Amino acid sequence: MTTELRPWLFPVELWEGESLSHFLGRVRRRNHLSCSALGELAGIGGVISRWEKFRHNPYPSDKELTALGELLGLELGQLKAMLPTEPMKLEPIRLCGACYGDAPYHRMKWQYKSRWKCERHNLKLLSKCPHCGARFKIPSLWEFGKCDRCGISFSAMEG
């Protein structure tokens, strides 16, 4: 008799409008996994690393997202909601410091080409630290919510 063991992972709550990059980083840190390990557990190979960098070409397939969802206990629609719905900028990574202060996560809409300011706070989206000028790392690496060079918190940054 063969019994398949399913991996057990700590759950990570989805946040409204969160980018897939940021979410995957939180999942990996919570469960002490590398990109390749998460992809291997889901049976989808190395796509996790590409997705964290907003490289959605080829676009994530329903099959890949379903496999990831089964591993993480999420529905296909929940994962699709974290993907871009309009043309986006891969770089630079952008943020609204006021939004980040309200809830510390990267919003997918901040990367859209059509956006240059936060609709909620009417502030310009930042593409680099206003204190030291360092560009922001990809959201999957935002572990501490601050500039990696000078240490100022994202929530203290305003456009």
N, C-alpha and C positions, 0 to 999 in steps of 0.2 A: 504494500500500500504506500503510495507516494503522497506526501502532504507538502503542499507548496507554502512556504513561509512568506508572508507579506511583510515588507518593511514597516516599522512603526516610527512615525515621525511626530515631533511636537507640532501641534497645529499653529497656524499663523492667520490672524484675522485680516480679511481684505478691507481696504479703506476706499471710500467712494472716490473715483477718479484717479486712483493710484496707478502709476505706470508699472508695466510688467517688470521692467528693470529693477525698480525699487523693491517690489514685492519679492522677486526671486532672491535678491540680496538678503532680505529679512528672513526668508525661509532657510536659506543656506546657513546664515549665522546662527539662527535658533537651533538648527540641527547639526551644526559643525560639519557641513558638507562643502566640497569644492563644486565648481560648475560641472565638471565631468562626472563626479559621483552622483549628483542629483539627476543628470541626464541618463546615467546608467541605471539608476534605480527606477526611473520612469520608462526606460527602454527606448529613449529617443536620441541617444548619442550626444554629440557635442553641440546641439543647437542652443542650449542654455547660455553658453558664453556669448554667442551671437545676439541672442535676444536681450541680454543684459546691456549690450552696446547699441541697442536700437537697430540692429542689422536684421531687418525683417524681409530680406530678399534671399531666398524665396520666403514668401509670407508663411507664418506658422499654419500648418494644416490642421484641420479638425481632428485628424488621427493623432497628431503630436500633442495637441492641446488636451484631447480626451485622455490620453495616456498620462500626461502630467496631472490632470484633474483627478484621475482615479487614485494616483499616488497621494495627492494632497487633500483628497476629500472635497473637491470642488466640481461644480458643474461647468460644462463647456462654455455656456453663456457668461459665467463669472470671469473666466479667463479671457474670453474675447473682449469683454468690456475694458480690459486693461491695455488693449492694443490701439494703435492710432486709427482714427476714423477720417482723417484728412491729412494732406501732405505735411510732413514734419521736417524739422531741422535735426540732423543727427548730432551736430556740433554747432555752436557750443551748447553745453548743458545749461539750462536756465531755471531760475526759481524766483518766487515772490517771497521775500523774507517775512512779510506780515502773514501770509497764508501758512508758511512753515511754522510760525509762532503759534498759530491757531491749532494746527495739527501737523506734527512733524513727518511729512512724507512728500515725495515727488509726485506732482500731478502730470498726467500724460499731456494735458492741454498746454502746458508750459512749453512744450517742444513744437507746437504747431507753427508752421510758417506764417499763418495769418495772425498770430498773436505777438504782440510786442509789449503789452502791458497786462496787468492783472485786472480783470473785469470787476472783481469784488472790491479791491482796495484802490483801484485807479493808480497803481504804481507801475513804473517801468519794470519789466522782467529783467533780472540781473543775469549776466553771463560770466561774471567774474566777481571776485571778492572786492567790494568797494574800499576796503582797507589796504590790501596789499597787491591787488591786481591779479591774483592767481585764478586760473580757470577752475571751474568745478569739475570734480571727478564724476564718472558715470553714477547714476543714482543707486545702483546695486552696492556701491562702496560707501554709501553715506551712513556709516555706523554711528558716528557721534554727533551728526548734525552741525558741523562746523567746518570752517576753512582748514584745509590740511596744512597750509603754510603758516598762517598767523594765529589760528585758533579762535577767531571771532565766530560766534554762533550764527547760523543762518537766520535765526529769528531776530537777531540784532541788526540785520542788513535790510535796508529799505532802498527801493529804486528811485 
